Amino acid sequence: MKNAISGLGLAPESSMITFPIDMFLPGSDISAIETRKREFYNGLTKWQPEHRQAAGGVAPLISVEGADYEAALDRANDLMITNLWGDGLPLRPATPARVDRTLRGTALPRTHVIGKFPPRGGVTTVETCAIALAMAGGRPEYLPVLIAAVEAFLHPETNAEQLQAASGGAYPVVIVNGPIAKQIRLNSGFGCLGPDPQRPAGASIGRALRLLQQNVGGALPGIGAMANYGSMRYTNIVFAEDEDNLPADWPTHGSERHGFARGANSISLAFSNSATNIRRRGAKKETPEEDTIQGMHRMADFMRTPNLTNLLGYQQGTPGILLIPGVVAQTMARLGWTKPKMREFFFEHSRIPIKDLVRAGGPAWIEQDPDPKTQASLKLDPWPLTAKAENFIIIVAGGGHPTNSHWLQGYSPRVIGQEIRLPETFDQLLIEADRDLGCGSEACMI
């Protein structure tokens, strides 16, 4: 709560009355509120701010010594963990030289302010992003994508100040379109959501974003971020749409959702709080038509669950992000399927019968939604997961294998698009990447 009110511009030392978690469980005794009402009166009428002023100037550098370089590096990592700056995995110290090198990835001034990172409201500059990326082991050519992701994350309509602090375990999903994906070795194929030594960019960018969430936004587990489980939060999710395997008449996500020109470098950011594999392919000798429609029903049936995290983005956000491999998209296109037709199918076949919604206690959540239009959706039977089919996100990504699709459950009030700005020296950074990592073209990949 202290982080959340700081992010809203209020004093972090504002008066607060705390109660044990038992008070917020079903059937609890709330009589303690009555007995402690004087504390509420005092907090509302007698509290005064401490008038603490932020220290001016640049924070001093920290010096770490050791018997040798390895000992000093170990000591630096111990120090970062001790000060709650780390994530439990080894970090690279953000030395001035490493940060300066990382800043070559942007033409923006290092002091350029991007915004305040919620929930704590720490001021985030271009240099702040470079520091996080340097700590995460990232390269300078990754910085343009990270900056665009941070700009999208800090967009006022993401509701990030609540998602960062809430118990639902929201994490950002960053989808990249445009040639920059291949240029910086960002994965769109096999293992695109996981580690890939040939395409390491996503892990570093996502981890840097997470370090910003923690160190600047104050989203420390159990302190500033109350997520019960916090899954996927080491590296978040950063991947590219597989544009090479998009059917010819299927638009890219960036152009379809955000209006960016095909071929433009852009990111799209939404929030999710789970990732699940769905077996899409049939087990026998189904015809392509049978295999396709059975797979569509399996995916829709999986979506049709009264979990209600989709309420957060019911009107303008997304109920979830569906990933299908390019080989599947090509087959579906030959059978007449398009992205809009797939979204209409999911919109109709993922609806939940009201009796099932009532059995799961869903109406109570819908009735207390702040949006009257969402409340009114209770009149519909079966109840749709989202206000309109367009809210479903369908991305072509994943390895060239037809068996599986992937569903990232939505927890996202809006889906934010952001263009990626490149420095004039970007081509030189790519030459240096080839020098350091070996040839990055498709012909050189295993």
N, C-alpha and C positions, 0 to 999 in steps of 0.2 A: 504494500500500500504506500509506503514511503516513496518508493521508486515511481509509482503511478502518479502520485500527486505532484512530484517533482517534474515529471514529464508534462504535466498540465500547466506548469509555471508557478505552482504554489510552493510555499516553503517546505522543505523536507522535514523540518522539525515541528510541523503543524500538530496541534493537539490530537491525540488518538486514544481511544478507549479500546483495549484489547480483551478478548474473551477466548476461552479454550475452544478447540474445534468441536467439542461435544455439543456446543450451543447451536451448531449449524446442521446437526443431523436430524433426520425425521424422528418425531416424537420426543424431542428434547424439551427440557424445562427452561423456559426463557425468563423465569422470575428474577434472575440475577440482573436483568436490565433495569427492572423497577428499583431494586435495592441500590443500584449504582447510578441513579439518575443525576445525583449531585455532580458527578464527574462530567456528565454531558453538559450540564448548565455551566460549570466552570470553564470547560473547554470552549464553549460558544461565546462566553462573555468576558473571560479574563486572560485568555491566551495572548501572548505577545511574541512577535518574531525575535530571533536572536540577532538579526541584522548582520549576519556573517557575510563578509565580502570575499569573492573569489580572488585568489592570488593572481597578480598580474605577471606578464612576461612569460618566458618559455620555461617549461619544467626542466630542472637540472638533469643532466645525464647521470646514469648510475655506473659506477666503476666496479668491475668484478675481477678478482685476482685468483690465480691458481698456480700450482707448481708447473703446469704446462697448459697448452691450449685446450686439451681434452678436459683437464680438471676445471679450467675456467668455464668451459661450456657447461659442464655438469653443474657447477655452482650457479651459473646464470639461470639454468632451468629450475634448480631448486628455489632460487629467489623468486622466479615468476610464479611458481606454484604457491610458495609461502604467501605472496601478496595477492593471490587469487587472480592472476593475470593469465594463467594457463588453462588448458583443457584436459590435462592428464597425459597428453602425448608430448614427445619432445618438440620444442620450438626452436626456431633460429632467433637469436637475439637481434633486435632491430637496431643495429649499429648505424651511425650516421652515413657511412659509406653504402650500406645495404639499402637504406631508405632512399638515399639520393639515386642509386641505381634503379630502384623500383619506380621512382618518379619520372623516369625517362618515358614511361608508358602513357603520359598525358601531357597536353599542352596547357592545361589549366594551372594557375599559380598554386603552389603548395598550401597557401593560406586561404584558398577559396573555400568558403563555408557552404557545405551541402545542406546542413540542417541539424536539428537536435535529435539524437537517437533515443527513442523511448525504451523503457518507461522512465528511466532516470532523467533523460533530457540532456545528456552530454553533447556538447557541441562537436560536430563531425566535419572535418575539413578533408581536402584531398590528401594532405599529408597523413591524417589519421588513417585513411584507407591504405596508404602506402605502408605505414607501419604495420598494420594488421596483415597485409599481404606478405610483407617481409618476414614476419613472425611465422606465418603459415607455410613458408618455403616457396612462395609463388615467384613468378618471373615478371619483369616489367610489361611484357606484352599482354599479360592477364589484366593489368590495371584498368584499361578502358571498360572491360566487362564488369569488374567489381564496382567501379564508380557508377555505372548505369544501374546495377542491381541495388546499390545503396540509395540512389535517387528514387528508384521505384519503391523500395522498402519504406522510405521516409515520406512517401506520398500521403497526404492527410486522410485519404479514403481507404487506406489499407487496414485501419483500425489496429495498427501494430502496437500502440501503447497498451491495449488490452491483451492482444494475442501473446505479446512477450511475457506478460505477467500471469496469465491465466493458467488453470490446471490442465487444459486440454492438450497441451503438447504440440502447439502449432509450430511448423517450421516452413521457411520459404522454399518454394520451388522456382528455379530460374531456368527458363527455356530460351535458348539462343537461336536466332535465325541470321542468315547471311554468311558470306565467305569467311568472316573472322573465325567461325567455329573451327574450320579445318586449319586455318592459318596458325591458331594457337594450340592445336592438338586437343580440341574438346570433343569428347566422345558423343556419337549419335547411334552407335551400333551395339554389338555384343558388349554386355556389361556396362551400359551407359550410365547406370545409377550407382555403380560401384567403382572400386579401384581399377586402374588400367595404366601400367607403366608406359605404354606407348602413347597414351592420351591423358596426361596427368592434370590438365588444367582445371577440370571440374572440382577435383578434391581440394586444390589449393584455394580456388576462388570461394567455394562454399565454406571452407574452414575459416578463411579470412572474414567472411561475412558473419560467421558465428562468433568469432573473437570480438568483432565490433558490437554484436548484440550483447555480449557479456561484459566486456571491459568498458565500453562507452555507454551502452544502454542499461547496464546494471542487472542483466538477466542472469543472476547467479542462482543455481538450483536451490530451492527451499528458502531463498532470501528475496530475490527479485523476480524469479521465474518459478511459479508454483506447479509446473507440469509434473504430474505423478510419475511419468516414465521418461519423457524427454528423448524418445527414439529419433533417430536420423539426425541428431543435432551436432555430431562431430563435424560433418562436412555439409550439412543441408543437402539439397539436390540441385546440381547445376549440370545441364546437359544440352545437347543441340538437337533440333529436329533433323531427321534424315532426309534432307531435301533431294538428294540424288535419287532416292527411291520413292519419292512422291509420285503418284500417277500424274500424267501430263496435265489434266484439267483440275487437279486438286490444288487449292491455294496453300501457301505456307501459313503457319499459325500467325506469324507477325502481320502478314497482310490481311488475313481474314478477320482477326480479332481487333487489331489496332490500326489498320489502314496503312501500314508501312509498305513501301514499294517492294516487290519481290526482288531479292538481291541486296536489300538494305540490311545493314548490320543493326540488330535490335535485340532487346531482351523483353521477356514477358514474365511478370512475377505474380504468383498466386501463393496462397498458404494451404498446406495440407497437414494432416495429423496421423496418417497411416499410409502404408504401402502394401499392396497385396497382389500376389500372382494369381491370375485366373487362367485355367486351362481352356484354351480356345478351340483347339483342333479336335476333331472326332477320333475315335479309336479304331474304326474299321475302314471299309472301302466306300465311304460316303461319296456321293457326287459333290462337285464344287458347290452347287446350290445348297445341298443338304448341310454340308460342312459349315458353310457361311451362316445360314440361318440358325443352326444349332448353337454355333459359337456366339452369335449375337444374343440369343436368349440366355445362355449361361452368364454372359457379362451383365445383362440387364437384371437377371435374377439376383446376382451378387450385389448390385447396386441397391436393390429393393429391400432395404433394411431400415427399420425405424430408429436409427442411431441419432439422427437429428443434428449432427454437426453441420449439416447443409443449411440449417436455418440462418446461420450467420451471413451467408451470401445468397439468400433466397431470391431476392429481386435482381441484383446487379452482379453478384459474384459468380461462384461456380460450385456445383455439387461435387465436382471431382474432375480429375484429369485422367483420361484413358490413353494408354500407350499401346499401339499396335505395330508390329514389324512391317517393314516395307514390302516384304513378299506377300503378306496378307492384304495390305492395301492394294497392291497391284491386282491380285485376284478379285477382290471386291469391286474394284473399278471396272474390270472386264465384265462383271455381272450387273453393272449399272448402279452400284452404290457410290454415293458421294458423301462428303463429310456432313452436309446438311441433312441428307436422308438418314444417315446413321444417328445423328442427334435426335431427329424426330422419332426414330425407333426407340431409342433409350428413354426419351421423354414419355412415351406411351407405355412401354413395357416395364418400366421401373416404378410405376405408381404403386402405392401401398393401400390395400383395402382398409377402410376406416376401422373395421372391427380389429384388424391386426394392430393398427395404430393405437386404438384404445387399450388393447391388451398390454401394450408396451408403455402405457402412460404418456404417449406422445402429445395428445391434445393440450395437456397442461403447459408444455413447453411452447407450443404454438400460440396459445392464448396470451401468454405473457410477452410475446415478441413485441418490440416497440413499433413495428411497422403495421398499420391497419390492413394493408393489402395482404401481408403474410397471415395475419389473424383470420382474414376472410377466406383464406385458402382451405380452412377446415370445412367449408361447405361442400367441398369437392370430394367425391367418393368414386373411385379410389383417389387418394391424395398424391399429387405429383411431387417429386423430390425438389423441384425448382419451379420458378414462376414461368420460365419459357425455355424451349428446347435449345436456344442459342447459348444458354449458360453452360452446357456441357462442353468440356474441352477435349478434343481428339487430336492426338499428336502421333505422327509416324516416326517411330524410333525403336531401337532394339535390333538385335542381330538378325541375320537372314534365316530365320527358322520359324515355322508357322504354328508351333504348338501353343505358345503362351501370349497372353496380353497382360497388362499391368494396370491396376487401378489405384490412383492416389486420391484418397478420400478428401473432399474439399472441406476447408475450415476458413473460408476466404470471402470477406465482404465484397471485394472488388478484385479484378485482374488488371494489373497496371502494366502498360507498355512503355518502353523507354528506348530512344535511339542510342547507339553507341558511337561516341566521338573518338576518332583516332588522331594521334599526333602525326605531324609530317614525317617524323623519323620512324614511323611504324615498320616500314620495309626493312630498315636496318636492324631493328629488333628481331625480326624474323630470320634475317641472315645470321645473327648471333645465336639464335635458338638452334638453328641447324648446326652451327659450329659446336655448340655445347652439348646438344642432345642427339646429334646425328640427323640424317635426312628425315624430314617430316612429311614428305609427299606420300600419297597412297602407294606409289610404286615401291617405296622403301619399307612400308609396313609389313609385318609378318602376317 
